Amino acid sequence: MRVEAATHSRPATHSRPADRVSGAAHAVMAVAMVTMVGWHPVPPGWVPGLFTAIGLWFFALAVPPGQRLPNLHHAAMAGTMAWMTASHHLNGVAAAVLAAYFSLAAVAWLRKPHIGHAAMTAVMAAMLLAA
């Protein structure tokens, strides 16, 4: 068994510009998830485009090695939000598959532990099941 020292020397304040953009994207998605109830039945037209841009951001972050899976997960969350806000009628099978994925992913986030990510992921699963 090989033990290596941590090489993560960045401060926890998220000093890189990419970290600040990612943090802002997380905040926007969290606020949007909370306010989606008030958007019933149709959110403003620019909202799906915003979520698409956020999804593309996280997808781009997933291209180089490192945090590939978390960024792909965030891209999937943003893509699902874009789909939910653009569509008036969600496909039942696709929504069920995504809800199952997000339910399992919420448990995985709890194991890390990343409570904020776990909560957002669990809420996404619930939103898909309620749709």
N, C-alpha and C positions, 0 to 999 in steps of 0.2 A: 504494500500500500504506500503510495507516494503522497506526501503532504506538501503543498506549496503555499507560500505566503500570498496573501491577497495583494494584487497589483492595482486595485481600484483606488487611485490616489485623488480622484476628483472629489471636491467637497460635496456634501449632501444638499447644497443650495441650488443645484441644477444650473451651473454657470454657463454651459454651452448654449449657443443660440438654438440648436436643434432640441435641446431639453426644454427650453422655454416654450418653443412652438408646440412640442408634444404636450407639455403641461397645460397650455392654453386650449389645445384640442380636447384634452380630457375634460377640462372644466366646461367647455361648450357642450360636449356630449352629455355630461351629467346634468347640466341645467336643462338641456333640451328634453332629456328623458323625464325630468320632473314636470316640465311644462306641457308635455304632449297631451296630457289630459285636457288642458284648456284649449288645445288646438282643434278639438273635435268639431266638425268632421274633417276639415282640411287645413293643414298648416300653410303658412305663406309660401309662395312659389319658389323663393330663393333657398329654402331650407334643404331640399334634396341635393341641390348643387353644392351647398356648404358641406354636407356630409360626404358627398362624393369626393370633394377636395381633401377632406380630412382622411378618408380612406386611402386615397392615392398617396398622401403624405406618409402614412404608416406603412403602406406597401413599399414605398421607396426606401424607407428605413430598414425594411426586412431584407433587402437585396444583399447587402454585405453581411458576412458572418457576424455572429455576436448575439444580438437579441432578436434573432429571426422569428422564433415562435411567438413571443409576446407581441411583436409588431404585426405579425400576420393575424393574430387574434384581434388586435385593435383595428386593423383594416377590415376584418370581417364584421366587427361591431359597427363600424362606420358605414360599411356597405349595407348592412341590414337596416340601419337607421335611414339611409337614403331610400332604400326600397320601401320601408314602412311609411315614410312621409310622402313619397311620390305616388304610391298605389292606394287606391281606395278599397281594394279587395285583395287581401293577401292570399296566395295559393296555400291551401290547407296543408298539403304534403310538405312543401318547402318550409313553411312556418314550423311544422312539427319537427322536421329534421333539425332546423336551426335551433329550436327551443331545446331539443335533446342535447345538441352540442354545447349550447351555452349553459345548460344545467350542469353538465359534467365539467365544463371549464370553470364554473364558479367554485366547485369543490376543489379543483386543482389549484386555483388561486388561494384558497383558504389554507392549503397545505404549505404554501411558501413562507410565511403568510403575507398576503397583500389584501387586506380587508376592503379597501376602496375598490380595487379591481374585482374582487369577489362580489361585492354588493352590486356594482354596475352590471356585471355579467348575469347575476341572478335576476335583476330587474329586467334585463333584456329578454331572458327566457320567459319571465312572467308576462311581459308585454306581448310576446309572440303567442303564448298560450291563450291570452285573453282576446287576441285579435279575431 
